[in-house]
Amino acid sequence: MNSRLIIFCALSLSLAAGAGWYIINQAFDDSGASAATAAQSPPPPTVQTVNGETVVVVSRDVQRASHIEVAPLAAVSREPEVGADATVLDLQPLFDLHNRLASARADVATFTAQAASSRAQYERSRSLFADDRNISQKSLQDAQSAMQADAAKLQAAQATLGGLDGAMRQQFGDALANAAAASESKPGSQLFQRLQSGQAVVLRVTLPASFGTAPPARIAVDAPDGHAVPAQKLSASPLADPAVQGSPWLYVASVANEALPANLHTSARVPTSSQALAGLLVPERAVVWYGGQTWVYVRTAPERFTRRYVQMSNEGVVGNVGDVGAHGFMVTSGFHAGEQIVTQGAQLLLSEELKPQGIATACKDPPECDD
């Protein structure tokens, strides 16, 4: 009996020792596998404070995996400018007036010829009547009546022509009225032909009163697709936009590659000086909004990124006035040419920077500490 007990105890001890050895080996294997896996995985992004500045540290592997891209800041220059309201005019009334003017001019030419003919006939009749009454007095009176009727018709046609010309000038200004008149003498070579064919449009631009009677000869108009369309001054506008205060002027813009439909309300960029301003161009895609302000991330080292406030110049945006345009912000301070800014992935960096750090070990006062 004692021998059996001894054998049973020996077997139990052997089994226990084997199990313990197996568990120990598995623990070492698991820890080794975890260490290997940790060695293969790149370290997660971290947030540090260096010289009072918050720095997001992102390894190169994580940058590649997150598609974080950077580009150098480029120097740009532009003329100082202000924004103005612009409206594309509906030129159909102009074309209608032009057609009526053409008809009125034809009437004037016809009645001028008739008046000249009837006057010549009257002069002949009067000479014959004076020469021993070679014609009857009734014939002389008929010639005189015809002459007077043709003169009245000519006078009415001239009044109609003058009224139509005045209406055109009151609605569209002298430049367009002269262009419409010139198109009849030189068809195919004038501004009016471009307007009729849709190759150009006319805009009423309400400039600030400070421009007075000397507006710039050239401005840029924002097309619906965000591109800037150059426009050239025509004349002062005889009509104003009742909803906009300022000095209205007419500009013409070629629209070979851009669409500016009639009655479109858009913005114009009006230069205020011929001296160009120098600055740096921050691309639109690099800008992130936080706290109601605009920021960009600058790569200060291969694996370090810092958020920096974008202080816009007084000239605002390069591209479109009033918002982030097709190109971006023009800045004159806070950055240096050639600095690497994040053009893709800036929002990811902002999320990482704002994410609570070390909640499990050092929780100061985030919402998670309330549990």
C-alpha angles and dihedrals in degrees: 000000000000091000091054092051091050091051092048092050091049091052091048092051091049092051092047091050092050092049092049091049090050093050092049092049091049091050091052091046092050093048090048092050091048091049091049091049091048090049091053096046116077116242114265119251116277135195121228137175113230120179090341092308125114112237127190110211114207123171119232092247091055090046090055093044092049093045093236108174132185135196133188120256111253126214115239137176132205141168116262109256145171131217124250136181116254133187127193107231124231101237098190091098088052092053091047091051090048091055092048090048091052090052091046091051090051089051091050091051091048095047091044090058092044092048091050091049094048092047090052089049091051092050091052092047092049091051091051092047091050090049098077092304096290087171130036123264089241091059089051091049091049091052090049092050092049090050093050093046092052091047090053091049090051091049091050092048091050091050090050091049092049092048093051092046090050092049091052093050092046092052103034108017135242097290095059093040090053091046090053091050093046092051089067094055096039107028116195096015104077140081091252091065091055090051093050092049093049094245092120138027135202121231131195106220118191106212125194113271089244090078090065113175095337108074119167117275092228133034137165124244124203113238120209091257092057098256122129116242117200116232132192127216118256108172144301113300114244089205126056133205105253091209095056127060118216144065113314120217133174120236131180123218130188113233103189092131103014132067117229106167122201117275092019112153111212142143131269128205110221120193115230098188140018092227112098123228119226123219146127127278116232107194118236093237091058095060122097125184121227128159091000091299136102121249140172133196118239120201103227095174134008091273102021129088129184128194113232131189116244108226105195120214121240088263090065118194131020105219108022127022117236102022143032102302136201092283108029143235126339111217128186101186142031096044140067130219112264096025112143112241127182111255096174127031098025091128090055090053091049091052091049092048093050095044112108109258126218098356093160095057108021113024110169106173114320119138091259090068091067092075 
